[in-house]
Amino acid sequence: MEYLYWTLTLLLLLVGAVGSVVPLLPGTTLMFAGVILQRLLLPATITWTAVFWIGAVWVFSLAVDLICTLVGTRLFGGSKWGMTGATGGALVGMFFSLPALIFGTMFGAIAAEKIFGRRTDRDALRSGVGATLGFLAGTFARAICALLMIALFAYAVITAAPPR
């Protein structure tokens, strides 16, 4: 049974790591679910302290993902319309492919700035570029968080006291 638990945990960690950069997969959330599962099914392999720190990285990854796109849009002069359009474009694009997700973020911000924000072409384009750069920064940060979660998990398992 222990092999089944380990297989399930490692599968969740692997799929979650891929999901941290691929749309439609709740990346770090799957990874944290794998850590919780490991703690509940095989308590001797990981401590609650390790689960806490991995959970802290998980919460940070969720926050940084949202904040990066918003900050990127704002830094390039985007308005609330640009941020809303970027989010809408990302939601539509994620159902197609990774390039569609990236371009959806950009085109959503541009369209919303032009239609609702009544911005010039140049300002709308700047907002779209900012939203895209923010989205890419968020994806990069999420991938770093996923790697950190894997490293913390591996460290916790390796340094766990052997069962008596």
C-alpha positions in Angstrom: 0.0 0.0 0.0 2.9 2.3 0.7 4.0 2.1 -2.9 0.6 3.2 -4.0 0.6 6.2 -1.7 4.1 7.2 -2.9 3.0 6.8 -6.5 0.0 9.0 -6.0 2.0 11.7 -4.2 4.7 11.8 -6.8 2.1 11.9 -9.6 0.4 14.9 -8.0 3.7 16.6 -7.6 4.7 15.9 -11.2 1.4 16.9 -12.7 1.3 20.0 -10.4 4.8 21.0 -11.5 3.7 20.8 -15.2 0.5 22.7 -14.3 2.4 25.6 -12.9 3.3 26.6 -16.4 0.5 24.9 -18.5 -3.0 26.4 -18.5 -6.0 24.5 -17.2 -4.1 22.6 -14.5 -4.1 23.9 -10.9 -0.4 23.5 -10.6 0.8 24.3 -7.1 -2.6 23.4 -5.7 -2.2 19.8 -6.9 1.3 19.8 -5.5 0.1 20.9 -2.1 -2.7 18.3 -2.2 0.1 15.7 -2.8 2.0 16.9 0.2 -1.2 16.8 2.4 -2.0 13.3 1.1 1.5 12.2 1.9 1.3 13.5 5.5 -2.1 11.9 6.1 -1.3 8.5 4.6 2.4 8.1 5.6 2.9 10.4 8.6 6.4 9.3 9.3 7.7 10.7 6.0 7.0 14.4 6.5 6.3 16.7 9.5 3.5 19.2 9.9 6.2 21.9 10.1 7.3 20.9 6.6 3.6 20.9 5.4 3.2 24.4 6.9 6.2 25.8 5.0 5.2 24.1 1.7 1.7 25.5 2.3 3.2 29.0 2.8 4.9 28.7 -0.6 1.6 27.5 -2.1 -0.3 30.5 -0.8 2.5 32.9 -2.0 2.3 31.3 -5.5 -1.4 32.0 -5.7 -1.0 35.6 -4.7 2.0 36.3 -6.9 0.3 34.9 -9.9 -2.6 37.4 -9.6 -0.5 40.4 -8.5 2.1 40.1 -11.4 -0.4 40.6 -14.2 -2.1 43.5 -12.3 1.2 45.2 -11.5 2.5 44.7 -15.1 -0.6 46.3 -16.5 -0.4 49.2 -14.0 3.4 49.8 -14.6 2.8 50.2 -18.3 0.0 52.8 -17.7 -3.0 50.5 -17.9 -6.3 51.3 -16.2 -8.8 49.0 -14.4 -10.2 48.3 -17.9 -6.9 47.0 -19.1 -6.6 44.7 -16.0 -10.1 43.5 -16.5 -9.6 42.9 -20.2 -6.3 41.1 -19.5 -8.0 38.7 -17.1 -10.9 38.1 -19.5 -8.5 37.5 -22.4 -6.5 35.1 -20.3 -9.6 33.2 -19.4 -10.7 32.8 -23.0 -7.1 32.0 -24.2 -6.5 29.3 -21.7 -9.0 27.0 -23.3 -7.0 26.9 -26.5 -3.2 26.8 -26.0 -0.3 28.5 -24.2 0.3 31.0 -27.1 -3.5 31.8 -27.1 -3.3 32.4 -23.4 -0.4 34.8 -23.8 -1.9 36.7 -26.7 -5.4 36.6 -25.1 -4.0 38.4 -22.2 -2.5 41.1 -24.5 -5.5 41.4 -26.8 -7.9 41.5 -23.9 -6.1 44.4 -22.3 -5.8 46.2 -25.6 -9.5 45.7 -26.5 -10.8 46.7 -23.1 -8.6 49.9 -23.0 -9.8 50.9 -26.5 -13.5 50.1 -26.0 -14.2 50.9 -22.4 -11.2 53.1 -21.4 -11.3 55.2 -24.6 -7.5 55.1 -24.7 -5.3 55.9 -27.8 -3.8 53.0 -29.8 -0.4 53.6 -28.3 -1.7 53.7 -24.7 -3.8 50.6 -25.2 -0.8 48.7 -26.8 1.4 49.7 -23.8 -1.2 48.4 -21.4 -1.4 45.1 -23.4 2.3 44.7 -23.4 2.4 45.4 -19.7 -0.3 42.8 -19.0 1.6 40.2 -21.1 4.9 40.8 -19.4 3.2 40.7 -16.0 1.5 37.4 -16.9 4.9 35.9 -18.0 6.5 37.1 -14.8 3.7 35.5 -12.9 4.2 32.2 -14.8 7.9 32.3 -14.1 7.3 33.0 -10.4 4.8 30.2 -10.2 7.3 27.8 -11.8 9.9 28.9 -9.2 7.4 28.3 -6.4 6.7 24.8 -7.8 10.4 24.0 -7.8 10.7 25.4 -4.3 7.8 23.2 -3.1 9.5 20.1 -4.6 12.8 21.0 -3.0 11.1 21.5 0.4 9.3 18.2 0.1 12.4 16.3 -0.9 14.3 17.9 2.0 11.5 17.1 4.5 11.4 13.4 3.3 15.2 13.0 3.3 15.6 14.5 6.8 12.6 12.8 8.4 13.4 10.6 11.3 13.3 6.9 10.3 10.3 5.1 11.7 11.0 3.1 14.9 
